[in-house]
Amino acid sequence: MPETDLLGHPDLRKVWNVIESNAPTVEWTDITSPVGQPVTTRRIRPARKAVALLAVVALVLFAGNETVGVFAARRALAAGPAVAEPPIQLQIETIHNSKPWPAEALRDLSVNDNGIFAHTATPDDASEQWQLTDAGWTNLGVDASLVTAGETVDGIRYVAGRLHAGEAEDTAVILRLDPESEDWETVFTVTGGNIAALINVGGQLVAFGHEEDYETLRAWKSVDGTSWTSAEVEQSDSAYVGSGTSDGKVGVAVGYQDGSLPLIERRDASIWLDDSKGSTSAAALPDLGSLGFGYSIGGFRIPDGLEDVVHGEQGFVAYTGYLQVWGGFEGLTLQPREAWASLVLRSNDGNQWTAHVLTDFAIYQMVPFGDGLLAAAALPPDSDTQTIEVDGVTTEAASAVANKLYYSDDGLTWRELTNSPELGKPLLATTDGGDVLAIDEYSAEDKTMNTTTAYVILSGE
Amino acid sequence: MGVNDEAIWRKHSGELVRFASVLVGPGDAEDLLSSVVVRILSSRGSLESLDDPRPYLFRAVVNEAKNFRRRSRRAPLMTEDQYSVELRPEVLHAVMGLPPQQRAAVYLTYWRDLPISETSELLGCRPGTVKRYLFLARNRLKELLSDA
């Protein structure tokens, strides 16, 4: 790396030096053999609350504008919070229950006219493809043309099949799943760059990413999923995670994703699709600082930025990763808290957006479901640690995060789905008919149970 | 657990705990490594079958850090008594405010001086993804460091 590069700045080198200087020393006796000895213990620090309390003060005082919002008093919400309604039961059909691949290997799920396909990671990080048939999961083998497992941009459906984007070696690629042969073919490559998003705008396709210099956002367009040409795009730092409208006329919602507060923009799709230099307008976002979290003082940040934008009957619904929230009084005592919450942004036209806080759970995937939406969300564990047994030795480990499914008509009010099979961390995919296919890989902390359940959540009456 | 696992852990524990400190802060690094050990022992049993366990261990730390962030009510990443007055607090805060993958990419590439290809191997992502992390981190820190 060149010495003049900003990331080699002396101030940054001081930071790394300080972190390393403060790193603890870990002796093997802390990580002893399970033969007759505790494997490891996860210490619970009584002083943690007090230290975290100091963090509240430090963060409120020193927080940078780019990552943290600060609210000084609880205010009436302009947009109102997204709320959880009474639970709901939907019609669910379990397709298959088995243990086809090693625990925690599932990376991707797709469904098309030819069946249901899962992609799993191998121990050396290659990708294996599986197809679900009447006989169960069939291993189609390692697909050499497919990008590394876990590094694909979520695939999109289009009129003649399905596309995935990702990176193979030092090349970003778009892969097309041939609906007839079920073979993947590489249809577009960008040497040294990346492809951050694929969107379908009324049947036309746009890919966003960077070329090798990583300085300029690029866009490419296609009408058939096979031939791609460069498209006009404005200089922007944005990572596009947006969704196109079905008629291709209204616009495209795009988002900024770098750990800061999300920036939503509305762009006329014609700006890419027909080079007409269509209009671009920064969408009006509500003042996130005015959002209430039920606390009277504190701050928040969104470490993972904007996760995705979904377009459906309700318009555009965008959601962030989980929120960190600090602050709040309990009686006369200021308490630090880390909220499990998501920020949902909703818009009818991609221009005017309202923000809503989903409290108590953090969405990690949202997909269209009939006329509504389904979301998989994580809930906090009941405690910091739990006792598990490994090879006959009892030890403490971090508690597992609970996951649940939620249904919403409008993206604002959410109802817990109470009749889903045992939840590990389900992956969701919408079928052509508007149903949702879910594959749930459930693995108990002690590994005594490891199952994969495939089921369909039906959207009809 | 294999007979050589202790030697493997001894060989890599120093750089792993420093890397864990970058991801979750020095105060939680030991807890993070403990969780990694539990997970590996319970799922894999031994590291002996791996030709080169180092990338596997680094990726295990990265993956555990993602989970760790979500389920742990953490201590602050760094407290004031852990750094000298020569350090600009706003720079430390900005670095710790980077998403973990960006922070790890900058640390490995610019402080550990690893080539992009090795950084990508340790983070379990493609070289282009590392470049993107660096690009985004550069943008996030540009204004702050340009003022220095």
Interface residues (C-beta under 8 A of the other chain):
Chain A: M1 D5 L6 L7 G8 H9 D11 L12 R13 K14 V15 W16 V18 I19 E20 N22 A23 P24 T25 V26 W28 D30 I31 S33 P34 V35 V39 T40 T41 R42 R43 R45 R48 V51 A52 L54 A55 A58 L59 F62 A63 G64 E66 T67 V68 A103 E104 D125 V147 T148 G150 E151 G166 E167 A168 E169 D170 T171 A172 G192 G193 N194 A196 H210 Y214 E215 D237 A239 D258 G259 S260 R301 P303 D304 G305 Y322 E338 A362 A378 P380 P381 D384 I388 V390 D391 T395 A397 A398 S399 A400 V401 E445 D446 K447
Chain B: M1 D5 E6 W9 R10 S13 L16 V17 R18 A20 S21 V22 G25 P26 G27 A29 E30 D31 L33 S34 S35 V37 V38 R39 L41 S42 S43 N67 F68 R69 R70 R71 S72 R73 R74 A75 P76 M78 T79 E80 Q82 Y83 S84 E86 L87 R88 P89 E90 V91 L92 H93 A94 V95 G97 L98 P99 P100 Q102 V106 Y107 T109 Y110 W111 D113 G124 C125 R126 P127 G128 T129 K131 R132 L134 F135 L136 A137 R138 N139 R140 L141 K142 L144 L145 S146 A148
